[in-house]
Amino acid sequence: MILGIDTSCYTTSVALMDQESRLICDMRRLLAVEKGARGLRQSDAVYAHTQNLPHLLDNLLQQYPAEQITAIAVSNKPRPQDQSFMPVFTSGYGVGRILAAALHLPLLCFSHQEGHLAAALWSAGLHWQEPFIALHLSGGTGEILQVEPCQPTITNSLPSQYEPLLYRISIIGDTDLPPGQFVDRVGVALGMDFPAGAHLDALATTATCRDFRLSGSVTGTHISFSGPESAAQRAITAGIEPSQIAAAVFDNIGKSLLKAIRAAKDNSGLDKVLLMGGVAASQNLRHYLAREKVHFAQAKYSSDNAVGTAAMGVYLTANK
């Protein structure tokens, strides 16, 4: 089995997957954020991961002996680029490196973004080998990507530490404000706990009137969410009914994404589209984009998790 570890900005995650790509174990713990706050400093997030990982791994290893693990897969940076770095990923990488050395197992390093891709494809039952478009929609990322699956060179035995390239990724569109921040800022302003995505999504479904609208701004594959976020904050101050504001937020995101997706298809000549990241778990967004032929990660595997990291480890070891 492959042990996956991911330490993102707001979730500590571990997962086990067998060589047939069956998920055996998926454990996560959200990092605590104070009421009214809109996030954590990196130093606080790193500290939280160092507290969470021993508990999660202890629980996992009590159920599944270490002898059953054949490799450690870990996210060590945000994106599959040489200069990509974020302190939170040093937490999981450090623990993964120690475990791999202690258990005499190979350590497989991937990026967090590749983990999202792998989790989305795995959970949707997709086995795309040709280039496709992916939208990474979260609190830290708002990107439209052109993704080309790669076939790494694999020998009979893996080195003690290996960082293969499984996806060649190019950014072909972006947002001035990550959509997750748009959602979280509005949700927190409405009194919700951070992260506010699930709460605001649930509130939006209760809207009986959708007269309130947020104007969007889309230029080709570039989306501006900063203007709609400011307008939503003004609406809160003006006393607009909260469910209408929540519905308007997701309608704005959906409408903007729809325009950008169509532009990305025209520009790239690609037709397959995959949505991933925490914002992609929104039921309102899924309903809005149902008119376009797009694929979603299952809601449970849209948010940060170690399942995709483990899945990449399985792929790599199964094909060596």
Secondary structure by P-SEA (a helix, b strand, c coil): cbbbbbbcccccccccccccccccbbbbbbcccccccccccaaaaaaaaaacaaaaaaaaaaacccccccbbbbbcccccccccccccaaaaaaaaaaaaaaacbbbbbbcaaaaaaaaaaaaaccccccbbbbbbcccccbbbbbbbbbbcccccccccbbbbbcccccccccccccaaaaaaaaaaaaccccccaaaaaaaaaacccccbbbbbbbccccccaaaaaaaaaaaaaacccaaaaaaaaaaaaaaaaaaaaaaaaaaccccbbbbbccccccaaaaaaaccccccccccccccccaaaaaaaaaaaaaac
